[in-house]
Every structure is written in structure tokens, then in C-alpha cells.
Amino acid sequence: MDTIWLPQIAQGDGPKYKAVAQSIRSAISSGVLPEGEKLPPVRDLAWKLGITPGTVARAYTILTDEGVLTAEVGRGTFVAPQTELADVPYVPLEIDAVPHGTGGQAYRVNLFSPVLQSIGQAELIKSLLREVAEDPPSGVMHYPGRAGAEAARAAALHWMAGCPLGPVDQDDVVLTLGGQHAILTVMQAVLHGRRPTILVEELSYPGFRRAAELLRADVVAVEMDADGLIPEALAAAAKNSDAQLLCTSPEVHNPTVGFTPIARREEIARVAETCGFQILEDDCYRMGAERGPTYRQLAPERGWYVSSIAKTVTPALRVGFAIAPHGKTAALRRTVEHGMFGLPTPMIDLAAKLLSDARLPALTAHAREIYGEYARTVATVLDGYDIRWRDDVPFVWLTLPLGWRAGAFGQAAEAADVPVRSAEEFAGREARAPHAVRLALNAGVQLQDFGAAIARLRHLLDNPPEQIGV
């Protein structure tokens, strides 16, 4: 039976999950919660305290990681055998988290790529891995096959529920080794000829160019405005280059945090139909609900869709998805099967369990909440500077003030132990990139250390080097 104990949460400015965790520690230390005592279910405790389930889950996860609590799949959360209870010192989760400077307490905070915080995903994945190891549905002694991946494809479609993909069923889903592999696979299925051409936004995800290089394809950048690709510029670039594929990210543009409105998407779809090229939509960075139709829905005969779980669950598993336009699934499936036969069967089994698990939506929702908290911290600390951000996007776009160039600011940020990505990394080799940088949200360090890192960037912005003219 669950304990009738309820934590006493002190009022204050600190995070509520920390208050819940400290109250549990105190109750265990005082003997109110003895060894083996079962704690209330997350949702029950959250309701009684008037806080979100994610807050309670985060407190439980912290204490489980510390060894104060133990979680048993299907049974609940219990007080673990206690030896000596003491406050566990904070250790940043990043591998390269090291003290900044010689005597300060600031840590190196890498803002190069988004970092998810472990809020229960790790324990869920470990428990499901144990289930797979004990009884692997696909077996471990044969090549992967289409039939063995049916449950995983259905689970992937369940995970993408609500995304406006147009008519789709599990047979349309092709499993890939992450989003980048999905992009490469689509290019392999679409591109043909000795020297094909793809189109990208003038600032775009570098992985588009890297995949094109592997396939010896030329890349043509297309002019953008605040709403995304400019249709007239797209049409001109397509006609002049005889392009076969456009790679774009209309929901969350990487790196500018831009969004392409529905009317603009419809114009782009018409240009694609007139000029005869296909559209690859990269949706890997979207964490919230889709705000517009996908190109697969707008242009069913030419819209390819790719996504992954890297930004919302974990990047470690390398699970991605690709969905072809109507009538082209066989070509996409052949590309994967001829290239690698398919995902490893244990990974297929894990994906089937993970993506259909009833606990996953709450975890991903909490991950969005945490990213929102970190994004708002950037907006607060950098108030007054030109930034683009959303509370459901794991990065921020910062246009540098007069006196700073992107390359110099990147070097200064690196010296301050806050690595960022310069706009030059998102532009073509010969392009003229704006003086801007992308700040990825690193939720792998505590919010106070993340805020201190952003404050170091603020100090740089406030004090541009004199030798760089305006």
C-alpha cells in the first residue's frame, strides 16, 4: 500500500522539483520514510501537491540516480536501503564540464548541440532493454526483415500521431539509423544522374550538404526571408540548375528558429510541381505540435518526410523515420535494405516497446517544459539583444551587435568555455554568412550553471573588441 506521507514543500524561488527531492531526503533521514516504504505514484502526488507530474517525476529520477530511491517496473518507487544519507554534490552531466578559469566555480557549458536532461528516459530504456534481452520478439540469430519490424513501424506511427502527414499506415514507415541517415536514404532514393543538384535554404542544417557531398551532388542555396524560402528565388534556382530535390525545415528552421506559414508552403509546393523537383522535409527539431501541414500532405506525389527521437527522447539509440510520397515507398525501402538490410533486430524490438509505451508522452512533454525553462533563461539574460527563440525549440538564434563578427565571437565564446556555432557553419563555403550564432540549449547542466554561461556571453556582447570596426 502507498504511504500516506506527503512532502512539505517550502515556499521560495527555487525549482519545485528540488524542494520535493529535499523533502523526501529529510523524511528518509528522520525515519518518517523507512527503508522499503513505497512512495505515492507520480500523478497522485502531483495532484495532492498541486504541481505537474513532470516535477514529481524529475524529483524521483534525481533521487533514484543518487541511490536514495529505487524504481521497480510495474510496482512503483520505494525507499532504497540507506547507508549514509548526505547531500550529493552537483556534478554537471556534460562530459566536458570542467571548471572555468583557475579559481572560479563556473563550468564549461557546451552550446554547440542541444543536450537533453535525463528525466526518466534512461530508466525506461534500461527496463525495456531488459525485457528485450529476456525475450527478444525478433530473435537474435537472423537478419532483420520487414515482417519482424511491423510492430516497430506501427509504434513509430503511433509516436507521430497528430502529425498532418496525409493518408499513411505502418507500411509507409521506413526505420532508419537516426535523422541524418533518413536524409541520406531519401537522397539516395531520389537523386539520379552523374551530377544531380539539390536545393537548400541559404542558411540550413549542415547535414544536408554533408549528405549531398557523399552522393557527389551539387548544392544550390536559395534566398530566404522571415517566412522561409522565397518562391520566386526558388523557381529561378530550380530552373537554372535542373534541381531534383529541395531540402527544407518549415516547422523549425535550423538555425534561425524560423517558421514557414501555410500560405508560403502552398506557394513552394506549387513551384515544386511546376519545376518537377521533390521536397524533403526535415522535422527532427520539432518538439511541440505541428503548426502547419507537411509537404507530404500538401504535395502527396513529391513530399518526403523525415524525423527522429534524438531531440525529444534520446540521441543515443539512433532511431529515425522516413516516409515517402504515395507510390514511392518501395524505392525508399529498397534503399535501406540494400544499404544495411535494416536496423538490428534488438533495436527494432526496443523501438516497438519504447515508442508505444504509455509513459513516453509524459516524459517528452516534460522535456519540452525543461527546454522552455532554459530558453526563457536565455531570453532573460540576453534581454535587449536581437534573438529569435521559442519555448518549444532547443536552440536560440542570436544576431550579433555592431562590433562583433561571427568568427571572432565564436573564438571568444570558446575561450570563455561556452562553445557556440557560428552562422558560417550553416552557410555554403562561398556564401557570405550573417554575423550571428546559434546557441543550443544544454539541459545537461543545472539551470544556474547554464544561466551563468549565458551571462558570460552577455559580458562578451556588452564588450566588443575595439579592433573590430562597426
Sequence and secondary structure as in RCSB ss.txt:
>XXXX:A:sequence
MDTIWLPQIAQGDGPKYKAVAQSIRSAISSGVLPEGEKLPPVRDLAWKLGITPGTVARAYTILTDEGVLTAEVGR
GTFVAPQTELADVPYVPLEIDAVPHGTGGQAYRVNLFSPVLQSIGQAELIKSLLREVAEDPPSGVMHYPGRAGAE
AARAAALHWMAGCPLGPVDQDDVVLTLGGQHAILTVMQAVLHGRRPTILVEELSYPGFRRAAELLRADVVAVEMD
ADGLIPEALAAAAKNSDAQLLCTSPEVHNPTVGFTPIARREEIARVAETCGFQILEDDCYRMGAERGPTYRQLAP
ERGWYVSSIAKTVTPALRVGFAIAPHGKTAALRRTVEHGMFGLPTPMIDLAAKLLSDARLPALTAHAREIYGEYA
RTVATVLDGYDIRWRDDVPFVWLTLPLGWRAGAFGQAAEAADVPVRSAEEFAGREARAPHAVRLALNAGVQLQDF
GAAIARLRHLLDNPPEQIGV
>XXXX:A:secstr
           SSS HHHHHHHHHHHHHHHTSS TT B   HHHHHHHHTS HHHHHHHHHHHHHHTSEEEETTT
EEEE   S         SSTT  BSTTT   B    SS B   SSHHHHHHHHHHHHHHS TT SSS   TGGGH
HHHHHHHHHTTT   SS  GGGEEEESHHHHHHHHHHHHH  SSS EEEEESS  HHHHHHHHHTT EEEEE EE
TTEE HHHHHHHHHHHT  EEEE SSS TTT     HHHHHHHHHHHHHHT EEEEE TT  S   S  HHHHST
TTEEEEEESTTTT SSS  EEEE  TT HHHHHHHHHHHHSSS HHHHHHHHHHHT TTHHHHHHHHHHHHHHHH
HHHHHHTTTSEEE  TTSSEEEEE  TT  HHHHHHHHHHTT   EEGGGGS TTS   SEEEEE BTTS HHHH
HHHHHHHHHHHHS  TTS  
